[in-house]
Amino acid sequence: MGIESDQLVFDYLSRVGDLAQQRQLPSGARMNLVSELREEIGRQRSKAIGGEDSPAAVRRILRRIGAPDEVVDRAGIPSPRKEPVTDPVTADAGTADAGTGDWWAEEPGLEAPAGFVGGVELAEILRPPAEEDERDEDEAAEAAEAAEEYAEEDSPQTKLRRLRLSLPNPFLLLAALLLVVGALLGSLLALAGGWLLAYASRRLTPFESKLAVMGLPGLAAAAGAIWIWGRLEGRWGAPIPPGADAISEALSTTWPWVIRAAAVASALYLTWRSRRV
């Protein structure tokens, strides 16, 4: 990029910032306006035919965008009373024809936009905003964020997601149903199917799957073992007489209830989790 072309862009952005400051536009808004203009000019310069980046090409780009006062007016900033003022910037810039202020136009002889009192350095525009401006910008950002969140909450996608989350997961409910049927009918096939579905479910984390399939049945088995031990020691229940046959009979009558308890515990857990995934 040529130095002269860059100086044209610099002066143009300086005048836009000067006008925005005169019309009491907050610092943050001035920064955004100048930044957007800089990016737009850069895009148009990069798209110039054959990579041409001469001052004449830059003037054509700036003329298409509009004079600084037009740009500020389009930004919604009210225009104050204008008085013709001689522009001292172009006299020292060296980028426009001598004796004219029409640095943004290709042809000489156009009148410079009225209302300018001299260029404003971009460094001044880009300075950190005052504390009051920062407060105003923070409040505006919070209001925009709240409005965005409110819009998202009322969007059809959000409502559909809420409805989906409020409904039980059918896959886990099916697993729980198989476990309950297996516990009532004593069907090992139904029990195996229920625990297999719970283990293969992608709706549960690995820890939750292991808890439903191994953790809760393991607790039920431990409770059954403690029950048998207490009967052998005479601590509770009907004492088990000495001998292997008596112990085998006690186990055969206890473990079906252990399996049923394990199935019911897993089914209850899966039903609870089906409404939370």
Beta strands, then each sheet from edge to edge (+ up, - down):
end
